[in-house]
Amino acid sequence: MKTAAKLLTVLFCLSLIFLAYQSRASSPGKEEVIKERWEHYATDEDEADYFFNPDTIQHLKGGFVSVWVRAIYSEKNPKYSEAKFLWEINCTKKKMHGLKANAKKKDGTSANITESSDWSVIPSGSTAETLYEKVCGKKSKKTP
């Protein structure tokens, strides 16, 4: 009887591991980002996590860089679950603008943006500044 109980316990534990693995594999989220080799670079005050794909970094003429970024929003965001953005950064002037974006809404629909946004200054201490430092290779000067 002891052998049968041990075998039953082992099978039960293995089935729990299998179910946990299947659950993680079928639900998109941070695990999917890691699988796709995206690198985490920031979390904002609303607990959204930001990742960039180092394989998509393109250094362009004139000190410009383009890179794909992915955001996974927390429950605090009432409208979106995640989004991907193609950003262009002017490393010389510390400015950036979006070239295109695709956002998944919590209701299951998507929003695509294909028009570029206006250039804006990258604010100090922001998630955008952290991205700037990663892709432009510059550390921002901190003011006392």
C-alpha positions in Angstrom: 0.0 0.0 0.0 2.9 2.4 0.8 4.3 2.0 -2.7 0.9 2.7 -4.3 0.4 5.8 -2.2 3.9 7.1 -3.2 3.2 6.4 -6.8 -0.1 8.2 -6.6 1.5 11.2 -4.9 4.2 11.4 -7.6 1.6 11.3 -10.3 -0.4 14.0 -8.6 2.6 16.3 -8.3 3.5 15.7 -12.0 0.0 16.5 -13.1 0.1 19.8 -11.1 3.4 20.7 -12.7 1.9 19.9 -16.2 -1.2 22.0 -15.5 0.9 24.9 -14.3 3.1 24.7 -17.4 0.1 24.6 -19.7 -1.5 27.5 -18.0 1.6 29.7 -18.4 2.1 28.6 -22.0 -1.5 29.5 -23.0 -1.8 32.9 -21.4 0.1 35.9 -22.9 1.9 38.2 -20.6 5.4 38.8 -19.2 6.4 35.2 -19.9 5.7 35.7 -23.6 7.9 38.8 -23.6 10.8 36.9 -22.1 10.4 34.1 -24.7 10.5 36.7 -27.5 13.8 38.0 -26.1 12.5 41.4 -25.1 14.5 43.1 -22.4 12.8 44.8 -19.5 13.9 48.4 -19.0 11.3 50.1 -16.8 8.2 49.8 -14.7 6.1 53.0 -14.3 4.0 54.3 -11.4 0.9 52.4 -12.7 2.8 49.1 -12.7 3.1 48.9 -16.4 6.2 47.0 -17.6 8.2 48.2 -20.6 10.5 46.1 -22.8 12.6 46.8 -25.8 13.7 44.4 -28.5 17.5 44.8 -28.9 17.4 43.0 -32.2 15.3 45.8 -33.7 17.6 48.7 -32.8 18.6 50.5 -35.9 21.2 53.3 -35.7 20.3 55.8 -38.4 22.2 58.7 -39.8 22.4 61.9 -37.8 22.3 60.4 -34.4 18.8 58.8 -34.8 17.8 55.4 -33.5 14.6 53.4 -34.0 13.5 50.6 -31.8 10.4 48.5 -31.0 9.0 48.7 -27.5 6.4 46.6 -25.8 4.3 47.7 -22.9 2.3 45.3 -20.7 -0.2 47.2 -18.7 -1.4 46.3 -15.2 -5.0 46.2 -14.1 -4.7 49.9 -13.3 -5.1 50.7 -17.0 -8.8 50.6 -17.7 -8.5 50.4 -21.5 -5.4 48.5 -22.7 -3.8 45.2 -21.9 -0.6 45.6 -24.0 0.9 47.6 -26.8 3.8 47.6 -29.2 5.4 50.9 -30.4 8.0 51.7 -33.0 9.9 54.7 -31.6 12.4 56.9 -33.2 14.8 58.7 -30.9 17.0 61.7 -31.7 20.0 60.8 -29.5 21.6 64.2 -30.1 18.7 66.4 -29.1 17.1 63.9 -26.5 13.8 63.8 -28.3 11.5 61.0 -29.5 8.4 60.3 -31.5 6.3 57.4 -32.3 6.3 56.0 -35.9 3.5 53.4 -35.4 1.8 51.4 -32.7 -0.6 48.5 -32.1 -2.5 48.3 -28.9 -4.6 45.4 -27.6 -7.6 46.6 -25.7 -9.1 44.8 -22.7 -12.3 44.2 -24.7 -10.4 42.0 -27.2 -10.2 44.6 -30.0 -7.1 46.3 -31.3 -6.1 49.8 -32.2 -3.5 50.5 -34.9 -1.8 53.8 -35.3 0.1 54.3 -38.5 0.7 58.1 -38.4 3.8 59.5 -36.7 3.4 61.5 -33.6 5.1 64.9 -33.0 8.6 65.0 -31.6 8.7 65.6 -27.9 11.5 66.2 -25.4 12.3 63.1 -23.3 11.5 64.0 -19.6 14.1 63.4 -17.0 13.4 60.5 -14.7 10.9 59.0 -17.1 10.6 55.5 -18.6 11.4 57.2 -21.9 14.7 58.5 -20.5 15.6 55.0 -19.4 15.0 53.7 -23.0 17.0 56.6 -24.3 19.9 55.6 -22.1 19.7 52.0 -23.2 19.5 52.6 -27.0 21.6 55.8 -27.3 24.2 54.6 -24.9 24.1 57.9 -22.9 23.7 58.5 -19.2 21.7 61.6 -18.4 23.3 64.2 -16.3 21.4 64.4 -13.0 20.9 67.9 -11.6 21.3 68.3 -7.8 
